[in-house]
């Protein structure tokens, strides 16, 4: 069976959980307490020398890291990844956008606000993230105004990648209330049969 090494509040890990659920893949969930430094222990570093979650261990013991790479590996040949070249490129484009403008900004603000004791943060740092993140959220909202999903009107790993951190952006201090298209997109994803909340341990 696949084994996912993960930290429950992690949006990057959540992407993998949602993808596995959408594909109906059975997996074992192993919680890694990154706040206690468990991801820096020798046994975990043997699986990912960078010391970060998520890590997906395949049935043969091969370990995959980096959530974007894991999603592409899992989605290959499935309905979650288009076969047409331009559509695949659009999926990758949005996932690169997520890494730059969401994972590097919105998720950082969220982590610092939820766990202030881990990394002390000055108010000025939040102000910069809030400004950058607000622009990112407006870009997403405008794109989703006239379409149900990010690429080709079809649910894909691009939607999973962006949803993971964006849907809980309020925890980072971002105001989602004016972003109606974004909130409708949340509702569509949360209505899917395989949906699992970020704070729920997979069974």
Buried (B, 14 or more C-beta within 10 A) or exposed (E): EBBBBBBBBBBBBBBBBBBBBBBEEEBEBEBBEBEEEBBEEEEBEEBBEEBBBBBBBEEEEEBBBBBBEBBBBBBEEBEBBBEEEEBBEBBBEBBEBBBEBBBBBBBBBBBBBEEEEEEEBEEEBBEEBBEBBBEBBEEBBEBBEEEBBBBBEBBBBBBBBBBBBBBBBEBBBBEBEEBEBBBBBBEBBEEEEEEBEBEEEBE
